[in-house]
Amino acid sequence: MIRLTLWGIGGLLLGGIIHLVAILILPSLAEDDAWTRVAALEANERFSLLDRPVPGAPNPLGLDPSFIEAVCQLNIAEGPGALEGVLPDSFWSLAVYEPDGSVIYSTTERSASDNFLNVGIFNRDQTRLLAQQEIEIDEGLLIVEAAGNDVAAVVRLWLEYDALAPRYEQALSALTCRVVR
C-alpha cells in the first residue's frame, strides 16, 4: 500500500513538473505572437493606427472598440527612442512593451502637461550615459528604461463619441515615434 501511494505521489509530481514546463516553454515557441502581428503592421519607427474592431468580426489583438489605438515599434540599439506629439483633451494612455509582452512603462493624460507626449526610451547603456550627463535631453522628458533594445509603444484614446473618430485618428497619425541617432 505504501509503495502504491509513493508511486501515486511520484506520478502527480512528475505530471505537475511536465505541466509547468509545457506552460513556460510553449509561449516562446509560438510563431504568431503579438510582437509578430505588430511587426506586420509596418509600425517600425512610426505610429500605425490599428483598425477598430467591428462587433461580430474577428478581433485577433483583443482590442476594445471604445478606444482608437496606434502602435509603434522601435529598436533602440543605435540611439534612444523618442515619442512626441499633442493628444486631444480626452482620456488617453501610453504603454511601452517589451517583446515578451511585459509592460515597462505606462502613463495617462493625468501625468502629462498640456496633453503633450514627450517620452524618451533608453536601453541600460544609454541610461548609464544619461546618468553621467553624456546625453543631452529636453527638460520635461519622461525617461523610460528598457532592458533590451526592442520596444513597442501603444497609445490609446477613449472615444467618447463616434463623431470624434476622424479627429482622434488624425491626432494619433501626427505623433512621432523615432530613434534619435
C-alpha positions, 0 to 999 in steps of 0.5 A: 500500500505504501509503495502504491501511494509513493508511486501515486505521489511520484506520478502527480509530481512528475505530471505537475513538473511536465505541466509547468514546463509545457506552460513556460516553454510553449509561449516562446515557441509560438510563431504568431505572437503579438510582437509578430502581428505588430511587426506586420503592421509596418509600425517600425519607427512610426505610429500605425493606427490599428483598425477598430474592431467591428462587433461580430468580426474577428478581433485577433489583438483583443482590442476594445472598440471604445478606444482608437489605438496606434502602435509603434515599434522601435529598436533602440540599439543605435540611439534612444527612442523618442515619442512626441506629439499633442493628444486631444483633451480626452482620456488617453494612455501610453504603454511601452512593451517589451517583446515578451509582452511585459509592460515597462512603462505606462502613463495617462493624460493625468501625468502629462502637461498640456496633453503633450507626449514627450517620452524618451526610451533608453536601453541600460547603456544609454541610461548609464550615459544619461546618468553621467550627463553624456546625453543631452535631453529636453527638460520635461522628458519622461525617461523610460528604461528598457532592458533590451533594445526592442520596444513597442509603444501603444497609445490609446484614446477613449472615444467618447463619441463616434463623431470624434473618430476622424479627429482622434485618428488624425491626432494619433497619425501626427505623433512621432515615434523615432530613434534619435541617432 
